[in-house]
Amino acid sequence: MTTVDVNASTKYSVHIGKGLLPHAGEMISKVVSPCKAAIISDDKVAPLYAKTVRESLEKSGFSVVEYAFPNGEASKNISTFAQILEFLASSKLSRTDIVVALGGGVVGDMAGFCAACYLRGIRFVQIPTTILAACDSSVGGKTAVDLAAGKNLAGAFHQPSIVLCDTDTFKTLDKRQISCGYAEIIKYGIICDEKLFEKLSYDDNDIEDILSVCVSIKRDIVERDEKESGDRKLLNLGHTLGHAVEKHSNFSLTHGEAVAIGMVMIAKISEKLGVGQNITQRLLPILSKYSLPESYDISAGEIFDIATGDKKVDGSSITLVLPEEIGKCRLAKYSLSEFSKILSENI
Ligand code: GLY
């Protein structure tokens, strides 16, 4: 097992390794005294893993209630959010109780946001069961639900008390979910770790190693800029255009697929602007190795309209993450008219 300690406004540990779920109760009880625990999951993950987590929690003295909602991005909305809050209230969770998010990115974001709002904030635990959630969304405290206008538009920064990533849970992921996770891992390589990027072209990588590198990178960035006023924006590489593509596809593309397409778009833009060199030609083979798409049919105007409704716009400007080379990115602020021009000249 590898442990990465995060020293944000809440200090917590991210444990990554095999066989952690049966020990969830004892690991959680080291940071939260036994209390009532609400396991929030979805209808795909709960039948696979909720029983193991429940039994482990009960063995360590927690009393457990469970709620599972229909899996998928379509559930990540205010209505599911309200249903979970009502469930927490009817289960009589108090301020000293905990929410346990068991699942992928949608579950983690949703359950985390419920924990952030219920009784003005109770503690929560992240148990990511996808590669994407393990390498990115379960760490750093971003929680949210989608609004009709766009992804993650209502949310809060709320750090977990502990993150337990059991790599055995990846055995039940399908090929597309695995690829989706690798899109975010590739992102970390482009942002700041050429060695990680290179490693991804080999076949014999150990997922625990790769995840500890990603989580350590994220930890360093979150510790510098927890609320995303600066450096944390680097983690949005490929996301500004990717979110637009994801929404335009009506979520038929997975988040990782959309981020892959967004990374290719921004790499090409960066090269055309004279900032980036040699990115696209190194990126495309890695995307293909992980069965990730590289393009999508969307117009510059459509991207502009969706992207400017996203929370990444600050007043009348937008910050783009431009790759300079593999392992190095810069933040560049553009007025919305400059952004529109960049898109129409490059998409
Ligand atoms: N997923 C990007 C972030 O946590 O900042």
Boltz pocket constraint, residues with backbone or C-beta under 6 A from the ligand:
constraints:
  - pocket:
      binder: B
      contacts: [[A, 136], [A, 137], [A, 139], [A, 140], [A, 142], [A, 232], [A, 235], [A, 236]]
      max_distance: 6.0
